[in-house]
């Protein structure tokens, strides 16, 4: 409780520990099945909380963003209707902005998260358009130089999906890759 007057019992890392706990719940697939875990988290309104941490300002530690993004990625991969919570324009815009993070782990998780949001059967043309309008294309091109194979693969898949939204002048920057 951020508004608590009881400062003697303040626990500074509680946000990070809670986010790590959520991610760990999502990593355990066998008992209960991941789909049940995702549904329980949805029922507890965890997705808006994760979105809040993804949209937090730069004063937040990168680790918090990584934990929130990792949990969101698991929910998108294993959930069904949960995508509606994150497919709004501000969420896609924020994911696109985080592609430029100086933290490789954040860029990687954002690329993989956008793949889950954009590519069929889940993705829509509107999501691809929003991602492009948010300036993700140059960021995706920069990710082609990543040392993480899955990050490069995700960036390539997103660029192919967004091919109709890439300006002709940008194609020149793709040639060296």
N, C-alpha and C positions, 0 to 999 in steps of 0.2 A: 504494500500500500504506500504509494509515493507521498500521500498527504498525511501520513501518520506523524503524531507528535512525539512518539517514543523513539528518540534518536539513539538511545543507548543500545537498542537492539537492531540497529541498521546493519544490513547485510549487503555490502557493496556489489558483489558479483552475482546477485540472485537472478538478474535478467539473463546473463550469459548461461548460468547453470540451468535455468528453466528452458532456454532455447536448446541447449545441448541435450537435455532430457527428452524434449519433444523429438529431436532428430534421432536419438537412440531408440525411442519407441518405434519409430518408423523403420529402423534398420532391422528389427526383429520380425521376420516374416512368418515364422512357423506357428507361434502360439501367442495370441490369436492370429489368424490370417491378417495380412497387411490391409486388406480391404476393410476389415472390421475396425482396425486401428484408425485408418483414415476416416471412416465414418464417425467414430467416436470423437476424434479431434474436430471434425466439422460440426458435430452437435455441440461441442464446447466452445464454438466460435473462435477457434485458434487461428484460422486463416486470416481474418482481419488483423489479428495481432502480428502475425508473421509479415503481412503486407506493411504494417506500421514500421516494423524494424527495417524492412527493405527500403522504405522511403525516408528513413531517419537522416538527419544531417550529418555532416562530416565529423562532428564531435563524437559520434559513436565509433567504437573500436571496430576495425575490419572483421574481427572474429565474430562479432554479433551479426553482422551482415552475412557472413559465410554460413553461420548456423541457421539463420532464418531462410536463406536461399536454399541450403541443402534440404531443409524440411519441406519447403515449398516444392522443390523438384520431386521429392518422393511422393508428395500428395498428388502432383500432376501426373506422375507416372502410374500411380496405382489407384487413383480416385476415378470417379465417373463424372458427377455433376459439379465437382468442386472447382473446375476451371472457371465457372461463371464468377467466382469471387475475384479472380486475378485478371480476367480478360478485359477489364475496363481500360480505357485509354491511359489513365495515369499509371496503372500498373505496368502496361507494356512500355510506356515511355521510360519509367524508372528502370526496368530491366535493360532497356536499350542503353540508357546512360551508364549503367554499371558495367557495360562491356568495356568501357574505357578505364576501368579501375587500375590503379598501379599495382594492386594485389592480383597476381596471376590466378589465384584460387577463385577470387570473386568473378573475374572475367570468364573463367572456365565454367563455373556453375551458372552464370547468366546465359552463356551461349547454349548450354545444355537445357536450361529452363525455357529459353525462347524456342528451341527445337521442339520441345514438348507442347508448347502453346501454338506454334505456327504450322507445323507439318501435319498433313492429313493422317488419320481421319479427324483429328481434333481441331486443326487450324481452320481459319476462315480468311477470306481475302481481306476483310476489314482489319484483322489482326496484323496481317502482313503489311498493309498500307500504313497502319499506325506505327509499326516498328520502323518502317522506312521514313516516315515523316519525323520520327523522333531522332533521326540522324544515325541509325544503326548501321547503315551500309558502309560508311568509312571505317567504323569500328570493327565490323566483320572482316573487312579487307585487311586491317591491321592484325587481326587474330590469325590470319593465314600464315603469319611468321611465328606463331606460337610454337613452343617446344612440346606442347601437349597434343598428341595425335587426336584425341577425342575433341579437343577444342577446335583444331583445324577442320576436322570432319563436320562438326556442328556448324562452324562458320560457313563452310562450303554448301552444306545442305540449306542453310538459311538464305545464302546468296542465290542459289538456284531457285528457291521458292519465291524470292523477291525479284526475280529477273525482269519482270514487267514494270518494276518501280525504280529501276536503276537508270540514271541518266546516261546518255550516250558518252558524255565526257568522263564519266567515272569508269567506263570500260577500259580506258587507257591505263588506269592504275591497277587493273587486274592482270594486264599482260605480263608483267614480270613474275607473277605468281604462277 
